[in-house]
Amino acid sequence: MAVSNECKLKFLELIAKRNCRFIIFKIENQEVVVEKLGIPDEAYDDYTASQPASELRYAVFNFDFITDQSFQKSKLFFIAW
């Protein structure tokens, strides 16, 4: 299965710049393509509202949090929906 260049570029941008909250991917004609980019101000609820109820999707979600020591952290989660 092929992965579109847009998928690769958007994922690398997310890793380097954290410029979006999530990326939703779908399989279309035997190729993985970007379906939606979540703006940085969106939350997890916005991400779940963007998912179709009965279709397979994959996503990378950028989760921001503050540790017990008051450090701002960010983790990326891969989600199969």
C-alpha positions, 0 to 999 in steps of 0.5 A: 500500500502506498502512502501519499507524499502529503501524508509524509510531509504533514506528519514530519511537520507535526513532529517538527513544528507541532503546527496542528492538533491532529491528522486524520488519514484514510485509505483511498484507492490503495493509498493512504491520504490526508483527510483532515488537519486539526488546527492547534486550538482544537481539542480531543472532542473536536477530533472525535467529532471529525471521525465518521461513525462507520468508516475506518480511519487512522490518526495522529493526535498531538496531546499537550499536558503539564507534568507534576513538576509543572513542565509543559510536554507533548506526546503524539498518539497513533489512533486506529478508529 
